[in-house]
């Protein structure tokens, strides 16, 4: 049984990638829970998401080992959220997501003050579900270079879990105000088209960004076994068709269904991947990403509920409504 409130409001938490969509929400949630927050960012990073957020800043780069001692110099806990979602090369993806994570963890192990390391990985590292929700101990089967780079980082950390208290968090797709990844679906449905991509009966778990951030803060308030992995998502899963319906309600436009066969999406992904590699750019859609989009992603959050009372509060219909309202307010949705 986990012990509650082992951290105090004097605990200093370094959040890497703090200026991003997820990172900025993590910072706000940790502050609300009484932690002192250090925002780890790269030189020249856009800090707009952290405007008016009471954090101190430290600058560094997980791929530059000479910056790591300074990056973690004031931290009691390191919450490693920074990562690369897409890249023009697998080598760069591994350099950031795998080697960079290993180097940061190694620096923390060697320090005299860092007592805990929490790695924000991804459900992509686990791979899709098949007929029933995934649990944390299932054998991973990632579909993309991104997923494989995260899984490699997880495995490297787990081998050293005896050296420093370690937890790994695997969120599914994260959405909410400020998210650009799901924005295209809201814009498309608002324009009157409801995409029906592949098998629209496939089921997905999502997580509203504030629920993810709250879950991570709760995790840090509990003394947990080193090496534990946790799924953090909404408890309820939805079919792809249901999700498009909920987005339609949120944007006040049902739209006309536009079927997109799975084979067509995979073909587009393969062509895109090849074309972008030829010009040396990071592809928006790859064959692996197309396979991810066409898969089911159901998970169980029972372990997180039992170990640190994780209780996501926002259903997708409500989260979609809040997100659409934010998009309108900020001119992202007409």
C-alpha positions in Angstrom: 0.0 0.0 0.0 1.4 3.4 -1.0 2.0 5.9 1.8 0.4 9.3 1.2 2.0 12.8 1.3 5.6 11.8 1.5 6.5 14.9 -0.4 6.2 18.4 1.2 5.7 21.8 -0.1 9.5 22.3 0.1 10.1 19.6 -2.5 11.6 21.1 -5.6 10.5 19.5 -8.8 12.3 20.0 -12.1 10.0 19.6 -15.1 11.9 19.1 -18.4 10.1 20.4 -21.5 8.1 22.7 -19.2 7.2 25.2 -21.8 5.3 22.7 -24.0 1.6 21.9 -24.0 1.8 19.1 -21.4 4.8 20.5 -19.5 3.1 23.8 -18.8 0.0 22.0 -17.4 2.2 19.8 -15.3 3.8 23.0 -13.8 0.5 24.5 -12.9 -0.8 21.3 -11.3 2.4 20.8 -9.2 2.2 24.4 -8.0 -1.5 23.9 -7.0 -0.3 20.9 -5.0 2.2 23.0 -3.1 5.4 21.9 -4.9 8.2 24.3 -5.8 8.6 24.1 -9.6 11.7 24.5 -11.7 11.0 24.8 -15.4 13.7 23.1 -17.4 13.8 24.6 -20.9 16.3 25.0 -23.8 17.9 28.3 -24.6 15.7 30.4 -26.9 12.6 28.3 -26.0 9.1 30.0 -26.4 7.9 30.6 -22.9 4.4 31.9 -23.8 2.7 28.8 -22.2 4.4 29.7 -18.9 3.4 33.3 -18.8 2.2 34.3 -15.3 3.2 30.8 -13.9 5.2 31.1 -10.7 8.2 28.9 -11.7 12.0 29.5 -11.7 13.9 28.7 -14.9 17.0 26.6 -15.6 18.4 26.1 -19.1 19.8 22.9 -20.5 19.5 20.3 -23.2 19.3 16.5 -22.4 21.4 15.8 -25.5 24.2 18.0 -24.2 25.8 16.2 -21.3 27.7 19.3 -20.2 24.4 21.0 -19.3 22.9 18.3 -17.2 24.6 19.0 -13.9 23.3 22.6 -13.9 19.9 21.4 -15.2 19.3 19.3 -12.1 21.3 21.3 -9.6 18.3 22.6 -7.6 16.0 19.6 -7.9 14.8 17.0 -5.4 12.7 15.3 -8.0 13.1 15.2 -11.8 9.9 14.9 -13.8 11.2 14.2 -17.3 8.7 15.3 -19.8 10.8 16.6 -22.7 10.9 14.5 -25.9 10.8 14.4 -29.6 7.5 13.3 -31.2 8.6 13.4 -34.9 12.0 13.6 -36.6 13.5 13.4 -40.0 15.7 10.6 -38.8 15.5 7.6 -36.5 19.0 8.5 -35.2 17.8 11.9 -33.9 14.7 10.3 -32.3 16.9 7.9 -30.4 19.4 10.6 -29.5 16.7 12.6 -27.8 14.2 10.1 -26.5 16.4 7.2 -25.6 20.0 8.4 -25.1 19.0 11.8 -23.7 16.7 10.2 -21.1 19.5 7.7 -20.1 22.0 10.6 -19.7 19.6 12.6 -17.6 18.8 9.6 -15.3 22.5 8.9 -15.0 23.2 12.5 -13.9 20.4 12.2 -11.3 21.9 8.9 -10.0 25.3 10.6 -9.6 23.8 13.7 -7.8 23.6 13.9 -4.0 20.2 15.6 -3.9 17.8 14.1 -6.6 15.8 11.4 -4.8 13.2 10.5 -7.5 12.9 10.3 -11.2 9.5 10.2 -13.0 9.6 9.6 -16.8 6.7 10.7 -18.9 6.7 8.0 -21.6 3.8 7.2 -23.9 1.2 4.6 -24.7 3.0 4.4 -28.0 5.8 2.5 -26.2 3.3 -0.2 -25.2 1.5 -0.5 -28.5 -2.2 -0.9 -29.4 -4.8 -3.1 -27.6 -6.5 -6.1 -29.1 -10.0 -7.0 -27.8 -9.4 -5.9 -24.2 -7.8 -3.0 -22.4 -4.0 -3.1 -22.0 -2.5 -3.4 -18.5 1.0 -2.2 -17.6 2.6 -5.6 -17.5 1.5 -6.6 -21.0 4.3 -7.3 -23.5 5.0 -4.1 -25.5 4.6 -4.0 -29.3 5.2 -0.4 -30.5 4.3 0.5 -34.1 6.4 3.6 -34.6 10.0 4.8 -34.2 8.7 7.2 -31.6 7.1 4.3 -29.6 10.3 2.2 -30.0 12.5 5.1 -28.8 10.3 5.6 -25.7 10.3 1.9 -25.0 14.1 1.6 -25.3 14.3 4.5 -22.8 11.9 2.7 -20.4 13.9 -0.5 -20.5 17.2 1.3 -19.9 15.7 3.0 -16.8 14.1 -0.1 -15.5 17.4 -1.9 -15.5 18.6 0.7 -13.0 15.5 1.1 -10.9 17.4 0.0 -7.8 19.7 3.0 -8.1 17.1 5.7 -7.8 13.3 5.8 -7.1 11.7 5.6 -10.5 8.2 5.6 -11.9 7.1 5.6 -15.6 3.9 7.2 -16.8 2.3 6.2 -20.1 -0.4 8.6 -21.2 -2.5 7.9 -24.3 -3.3 10.8 -26.7 -3.5 14.0 -24.5 -5.9 16.8 -25.5 -7.3 20.0 -24.1 -7.0 23.8 -24.5 -3.8 24.7 -26.3 -3.4 21.3 -28.0 -2.6 21.4 -31.7 -2.6 17.6 -32.4 -6.4 17.2 -32.1 -7.2 20.6 -33.5 -7.5 19.3 -37.1 -10.4 17.1 -36.2 -12.2 20.0 -34.6 -11.6 22.2 -37.6 -12.6 19.5 -40.1 -15.9 18.7 -38.3 -16.6 22.4 -38.0 -16.3 22.7 -41.7 -19.0 20.1 -42.1 -17.0 17.0 -42.7 -17.0 14.2 -40.1 -14.1 11.8 -41.0 -14.8 8.1 -40.7 -11.2 6.7 -40.8 -10.8 3.0 -41.1 -12.8 0.8 -38.7 -14.8 3.5 -36.8 -15.7 0.9 -34.1 -12.2 0.7 -32.8 -12.0 1.9 -29.2 -9.7 4.5 -27.7 -8.8 5.9 -24.3 -7.9 9.6 -24.2 -6.8 11.8 -21.3 -7.7 15.5 -20.7 -4.5 17.4 -20.1 -5.6 18.6 -16.6 -6.4 15.1 -15.5 -3.0 13.9 -16.6 -1.3 16.7 -14.7 -3.4 16.1 -11.6 -2.5 12.4 -11.8 1.2 13.1 -12.0 0.9 15.5 -9.0 -0.9 12.8 -7.0 1.8 10.2 -8.0 4.5 12.5 -6.5 2.5 12.8 -3.2 2.9 9.0 -2.7 5.8 6.8 -1.8 5.7 4.2 -4.6 7.8 1.2 -5.5 10.7 1.9 -7.8 10.1 0.6 -11.3 6.3 0.9 -11.4 4.7 1.8 -14.7 1.3 3.6 -14.8 -1.3 4.2 -17.5 -3.0 7.6 -16.9 -6.1 8.1 -19.0 -9.9 8.6 -18.8 -11.5 5.4 -17.4 -14.1 5.4 -20.2 -13.1 4.4 -23.8 -14.9 5.6 -26.9 -15.3 4.3 -30.4 -13.8 6.6 -33.1 -17.3 7.2 -34.4 -18.5 8.3 -30.9 -15.5 10.7 -30.6 -16.3 12.4 -33.9 -20.0 12.7 -32.7 -18.8 14.3 -29.4 -16.6 16.7 -31.4 -19.5 17.6 -33.6 -21.6 18.5 -30.6 -18.7 20.6 -29.2 -18.3 22.6 -32.5 -22.1 22.7 -33.1 -21.8 21.0 -36.5 -22.6 17.4 -37.1 -21.1 17.2 -40.5 -21.3 14.8 -43.4 -19.5 11.4 -42.9 -16.5 11.0 -45.1 -15.2 7.4 -45.2 -11.4 7.1 -45.4 -10.4 3.4 -45.9 -7.6 2.2 -43.8 -5.6 1.1 -46.9 -5.8 4.7 -48.2 -4.4 6.2 -45.0 -1.6 3.7 -44.9 -0.8 4.4 -48.6 -0.7 8.1 -47.8 1.5 7.5 -44.9 4.0 5.5 -46.9 4.1 8.2 -49.7 4.5 11.0 -47.2 7.3 9.2 -45.4 9.2 8.7 -48.6 8.7 12.2 -49.9 9.7 13.9 -46.7 12.9 11.8 -46.4 13.9 12.8 -49.9 13.8 16.5 -48.9 15.3 15.9 -45.5 12.2 17.0 -43.5 10.2 15.3 -40.7 7.1 13.7 -42.1 3.7 14.7 -40.7 2.4 11.2 -41.4 4.3 7.9 -41.7 3.2 4.4 -42.4 3.7 3.6 -38.7 1.7 6.6 -37.6 -1.1 5.5 -40.0 -1.1 2.1 -38.3 -1.3 3.8 -34.9 -4.3 5.9 -36.1 -6.1 2.8 -37.3 -5.6 0.8 -34.1 -7.5 0.5 -30.8 -5.9 2.0 -27.8 -7.7 0.8 -24.6 -6.0 0.7 -21.2 -6.9 0.0 -17.6 -6.1 2.6 -15.0 -6.7 0.2 -12.1 -3.1 0.3 -10.9 -3.0 4.1 -10.7 -6.3 4.2 -9.0 -5.2 1.7 -6.4 -1.7 3.1 -5.8 -2.3 6.9 -5.7 -6.1 7.5 -6.0 -6.0 8.5 -9.7 -9.5 9.7 -10.5 -9.8 11.4 -13.9 -12.6 14.0 -13.7 -13.2 15.0 -17.3 -15.1 12.9 -19.8 -14.3 13.3 -23.5 -17.7 15.0 -24.2 -17.0 17.6 -21.6 -13.3 17.9 -22.5 -14.2 18.3 -26.1 -16.6 21.1 -25.2 -14.1 23.0 -23.1 -11.4 22.5 -25.8 -13.6 23.8 -28.6 -14.6 26.8 -26.5 -10.8 27.6 -26.0 -10.1 27.2 -29.7 -12.9 29.7 -30.5 -11.7 32.2 -27.9 -8.2 32.1 -29.3 -9.2 32.2 -33.0 -8.1 28.7 -33.8 -11.7 27.6 -34.7 -13.9 29.7 -36.8 
